[in-house]
Amino acid sequence: MIIVVEGLDKTGKSTIIQDLTSLHSGAVVFKLSQKPFDNSEKEIQKVKTSYVELFNQARKLSKKGFVVIFDRAYPSELVYSIKRGYDAFSDPFWIQLDHDLANDISILYCTAKKETIVKRFLEQKEDYAKEEEISLLLERYQKFISMTLVPVTTIDTDLPRETNYQQLSDLY
């Protein structure tokens, strides 16, 4: 089983991953957010190659019975690429990768109200996603969800942790 945990920064992905690993002791977690150092084709190609190789490794581990959890993956590249000056949605590679993975992975999409996300950024004194960018990034996640062939389950992290834990337990 391969699970990709996705969502905007500050939507509770780390907590969800902690809960998944408590449900599956021995789970393998890949924490990555592969991004190019610049927008050159060479750097973008390195990122693409990394994702293909990591998913190939994940498939092998999954076939051996391991639960593999990705802390972000290619959906984040599609969503956040605009912050790095290009739009990965216009690159057919990412759509093809999604189609190639459709039968091998599932996505847990962590979401929260915009107000909750802003509050968490302020509380943790982080500013990677500015308040004015959050709506656009959430829209880009919705765009991804509407086009992906991979099964997506939404986790509302505004709900109590116990509620989400039960949902994870029922799913996995």
C-alpha beads as a LAMMPS data file, in Angstrom:
LAMMPS data file: protein, C-alpha beads

172 atoms
171 bonds

1 atom types
1 bond types

-500.0 500.0 xlo xhi
-500.0 500.0 ylo yhi
-500.0 500.0 zlo zhi

Masses

1 110.0

Atoms # bond

1 1 1 0.000 0.000 0.000
2 1 1 1.317 3.447 -0.976
3 1 1 -0.278 6.515 0.577
4 1 1 0.575 10.075 -0.423
5 1 1 -0.321 12.621 2.250
6 1 1 -0.916 15.992 0.632
7 1 1 -2.209 19.413 1.480
8 1 1 -1.248 22.996 1.943
9 1 1 1.355 23.845 4.561
10 1 1 -0.124 23.905 8.082
11 1 1 -3.025 21.554 7.293
12 1 1 -1.961 18.788 9.675
13 1 1 -0.088 16.437 7.358
14 1 1 2.525 15.589 9.992
15 1 1 -0.155 14.694 12.534
16 1 1 -1.953 12.497 10.000
17 1 1 1.338 10.764 9.168
18 1 1 1.987 10.155 12.883
19 1 1 -1.444 8.572 13.155
20 1 1 -0.893 6.422 10.042
21 1 1 2.433 5.169 11.379
22 1 1 0.801 4.287 14.682
23 1 1 -1.749 2.238 12.745
24 1 1 1.014 0.571 10.687
25 1 1 4.136 -0.022 12.721
26 1 1 7.062 -0.510 10.403
27 1 1 5.633 1.827 7.772
28 1 1 8.227 3.441 5.539
29 1 1 7.909 7.223 5.307
30 1 1 9.404 9.213 2.448
31 1 1 9.590 12.877 3.393
32 1 1 10.247 14.917 0.363
33 1 1 9.363 17.992 -1.453
34 1 1 11.515 17.750 -4.493
35 1 1 11.893 21.137 -6.081
36 1 1 14.267 22.476 -8.670
37 1 1 17.020 24.881 -7.598
38 1 1 16.026 27.038 -10.544
39 1 1 13.573 26.812 -13.440
40 1 1 16.051 25.369 -15.927
41 1 1 14.971 22.293 -17.833
42 1 1 17.925 20.405 -16.328
43 1 1 16.766 21.105 -12.753
44 1 1 13.128 20.312 -13.515
45 1 1 14.229 17.061 -15.168
46 1 1 16.146 16.100 -11.998
47 1 1 12.952 16.537 -9.983
48 1 1 10.961 14.424 -12.431
49 1 1 13.577 11.671 -12.338
50 1 1 13.600 11.726 -8.522
51 1 1 9.855 11.213 -8.335
52 1 1 9.895 8.352 -10.835
53 1 1 12.725 6.621 -8.945
54 1 1 11.088 7.118 -5.544
55 1 1 7.770 5.726 -6.715
56 1 1 9.558 2.748 -8.266
57 1 1 11.210 2.096 -4.876
58 1 1 7.844 2.530 -3.145
59 1 1 6.223 0.009 -5.479
60 1 1 8.934 -2.543 -4.673
61 1 1 8.499 -1.994 -0.932
62 1 1 4.732 -2.202 -1.231
63 1 1 4.998 -5.523 -3.084
64 1 1 7.053 -6.806 -0.135
65 1 1 4.178 -5.929 2.195
66 1 1 5.354 -2.580 3.513
67 1 1 3.037 0.376 3.933
68 1 1 4.763 3.303 2.240
69 1 1 3.755 6.834 3.164
70 1 1 4.854 9.898 1.226
71 1 1 4.939 13.190 3.100
72 1 1 4.077 15.132 -0.045
73 1 1 4.867 14.183 -3.603
74 1 1 4.124 15.264 -7.154
75 1 1 0.763 16.969 -6.344
76 1 1 2.745 19.513 -4.308
77 1 1 4.939 20.173 -7.333
78 1 1 1.833 20.918 -9.384
79 1 1 0.392 23.209 -6.715
80 1 1 3.484 25.040 -5.488
81 1 1 5.365 25.380 -8.790
82 1 1 3.876 28.836 -9.326
83 1 1 5.793 30.057 -6.275
84 1 1 8.973 29.121 -8.150
85 1 1 8.046 30.885 -11.377
86 1 1 6.545 28.185 -13.578
87 1 1 3.315 26.215 -13.798
88 1 1 3.782 22.444 -13.620
89 1 1 0.140 21.946 -14.664
90 1 1 1.224 22.884 -18.191
91 1 1 3.777 20.040 -18.299
92 1 1 2.221 16.769 -19.563
93 1 1 4.835 14.742 -17.641
94 1 1 2.989 15.299 -14.344
95 1 1 -0.372 14.252 -15.750
96 1 1 1.206 11.124 -17.212
97 1 1 2.895 10.332 -13.885
98 1 1 -0.470 10.666 -12.158
99 1 1 -2.057 8.290 -14.679
100 1 1 0.827 5.827 -14.288
101 1 1 0.345 5.789 -10.500
102 1 1 -3.453 5.600 -10.542
103 1 1 -3.644 1.915 -9.630
104 1 1 -0.725 1.921 -7.193
105 1 1 -1.325 4.763 -4.747
106 1 1 -3.980 6.608 -2.821
107 1 1 -3.918 10.230 -1.717
108 1 1 -4.960 11.598 1.659
109 1 1 -5.659 15.279 1.128
110 1 1 -5.449 17.249 4.376
111 1 1 -7.441 20.429 4.396
112 1 1 -8.566 23.064 6.849
113 1 1 -10.387 26.380 6.676
114 1 1 -8.297 29.232 5.327
115 1 1 -8.645 30.981 8.699
116 1 1 -7.192 27.948 10.475
117 1 1 -4.240 27.790 8.079
118 1 1 -3.491 31.504 8.489
119 1 1 -3.716 31.163 12.279
120 1 1 -1.281 28.220 12.268
121 1 1 1.206 30.158 10.118
122 1 1 1.036 33.102 12.532
123 1 1 1.322 30.918 15.645
124 1 1 4.367 29.138 14.262
125 1 1 5.893 32.361 12.913
126 1 1 6.258 30.941 9.421
127 1 1 5.420 32.691 6.203
128 1 1 6.169 30.391 3.268
129 1 1 2.604 30.783 2.013
130 1 1 1.445 34.346 2.466
131 1 1 -2.169 34.900 3.484
132 1 1 -2.986 36.300 0.051
133 1 1 -1.550 33.157 -1.624
134 1 1 -3.457 30.595 0.406
135 1 1 -6.708 30.817 -1.579
136 1 1 -4.836 30.373 -4.864
137 1 1 -2.909 27.370 -3.532
138 1 1 -6.122 25.792 -2.221
139 1 1 -7.697 26.340 -5.659
140 1 1 -4.717 24.614 -7.272
141 1 1 -5.187 21.602 -4.978
142 1 1 -8.842 21.489 -6.039
143 1 1 -7.732 21.634 -9.679
144 1 1 -5.428 18.672 -9.046
145 1 1 -8.149 16.701 -7.250
146 1 1 -10.566 17.302 -10.121
147 1 1 -8.121 15.930 -12.711
148 1 1 -6.309 13.104 -10.896
149 1 1 -7.068 9.468 -11.613
150 1 1 -5.712 8.495 -8.177
151 1 1 -8.293 7.866 -5.438
152 1 1 -8.369 10.859 -3.068
153 1 1 -9.740 10.903 0.472
154 1 1 -10.141 14.274 2.148
155 1 1 -9.231 14.669 5.804
156 1 1 -10.652 17.792 7.465
157 1 1 -8.059 18.701 10.063
158 1 1 -10.394 21.254 11.624
159 1 1 -12.159 18.195 13.059
160 1 1 -10.888 16.633 16.286
161 1 1 -7.850 14.380 15.917
162 1 1 -9.815 11.415 17.276
163 1 1 -12.366 11.816 14.465
164 1 1 -9.635 11.794 11.832
165 1 1 -7.871 8.875 13.508
166 1 1 -11.079 6.863 13.302
167 1 1 -11.447 7.765 9.628
168 1 1 -7.859 6.614 8.984
169 1 1 -8.470 3.434 10.948
170 1 1 -11.581 2.703 8.875
171 1 1 -9.729 3.356 5.614
172 1 1 -6.471 1.576 6.323

Bonds

1 1 1 2
2 1 2 3
3 1 3 4
4 1 4 5
5 1 5 6
6 1 6 7
7 1 7 8
8 1 8 9
9 1 9 10
10 1 10 11
11 1 11 12
12 1 12 13
13 1 13 14
14 1 14 15
15 1 15 16
16 1 16 17
17 1 17 18
18 1 18 19
19 1 19 20
20 1 20 21
21 1 21 22
22 1 22 23
23 1 23 24
24 1 24 25
25 1 25 26
26 1 26 27
27 1 27 28
28 1 28 29
29 1 29 30
30 1 30 31
31 1 31 32
32 1 32 33
33 1 33 34
34 1 34 35
35 1 35 36
36 1 36 37
37 1 37 38
38 1 38 39
39 1 39 40
40 1 40 41
41 1 41 42
42 1 42 43
43 1 43 44
44 1 44 45
45 1 45 46
46 1 46 47
47 1 47 48
48 1 48 49
49 1 49 50
50 1 50 51
51 1 51 52
52 1 52 53
53 1 53 54
54 1 54 55
55 1 55 56
56 1 56 57
57 1 57 58
58 1 58 59
59 1 59 60
60 1 60 61
61 1 61 62
62 1 62 63
63 1 63 64
64 1 64 65
65 1 65 66
66 1 66 67
67 1 67 68
68 1 68 69
69 1 69 70
70 1 70 71
71 1 71 72
72 1 72 73
73 1 73 74
74 1 74 75
75 1 75 76
76 1 76 77
77 1 77 78
78 1 78 79
79 1 79 80
80 1 80 81
81 1 81 82
82 1 82 83
83 1 83 84
84 1 84 85
85 1 85 86
86 1 86 87
87 1 87 88
88 1 88 89
89 1 89 90
90 1 90 91
91 1 91 92
92 1 92 93
93 1 93 94
94 1 94 95
95 1 95 96
96 1 96 97
97 1 97 98
98 1 98 99
99 1 99 100
100 1 100 101
101 1 101 102
102 1 102 103
103 1 103 104
104 1 104 105
105 1 105 106
106 1 106 107
107 1 107 108
108 1 108 109
109 1 109 110
110 1 110 111
111 1 111 112
112 1 112 113
113 1 113 114
114 1 114 115
115 1 115 116
116 1 116 117
117 1 117 118
118 1 118 119
119 1 119 120
120 1 120 121
121 1 121 122
122 1 122 123
123 1 123 124
124 1 124 125
125 1 125 126
126 1 126 127
127 1 127 128
128 1 128 129
129 1 129 130
130 1 130 131
131 1 131 132
132 1 132 133
133 1 133 134
134 1 134 135
135 1 135 136
136 1 136 137
137 1 137 138
138 1 138 139
139 1 139 140
140 1 140 141
141 1 141 142
142 1 142 143
143 1 143 144
144 1 144 145
145 1 145 146
146 1 146 147
147 1 147 148
148 1 148 149
149 1 149 150
150 1 150 151
151 1 151 152
152 1 152 153
153 1 153 154
154 1 154 155
155 1 155 156
156 1 156 157
157 1 157 158
158 1 158 159
159 1 159 160
160 1 160 161
161 1 161 162
162 1 162 163
163 1 163 164
164 1 164 165
165 1 165 166
166 1 166 167
167 1 167 168
168 1 168 169
169 1 169 170
170 1 170 171
171 1 171 172
